Amino acid sequence: MAKKIEMKFENQDGKVVTYSLDNPVEPVDAIAVQAAMDEIITQNAFTSSGGDLVAVKSARIVERNVLDIELA
C-alpha cells in the first residue's frame, strides 16, 4: 500500500494547488505539518501557474491499493 501526504495551498489566483510527498512519517504530527506548510509559504519555496502560494488550505494522508491484473 502506497501512502502519500497531500498538502493543499491556495495560490494568488485563488486556485488550489496540491503538492504530495511519498512515504510520510507516521503517526502524522499535525503541528509539524502546519509549521512546514507555513514555512513553504514564508520562504516562497514553490510557485504555480496561478502565481505564488498565499494560504494553507488542508493536508491529508492518501493511501492507495494497486492490484495488477495478469493479462494473457
Secondary structure, DSSP 8 states (H G I E B T S, - for coil): -EEEEEEEEEETTS-EEEEEEES--SS--HHHHHHHHHHHHHTT--EETTEEEEEEEEEEEEEE--------
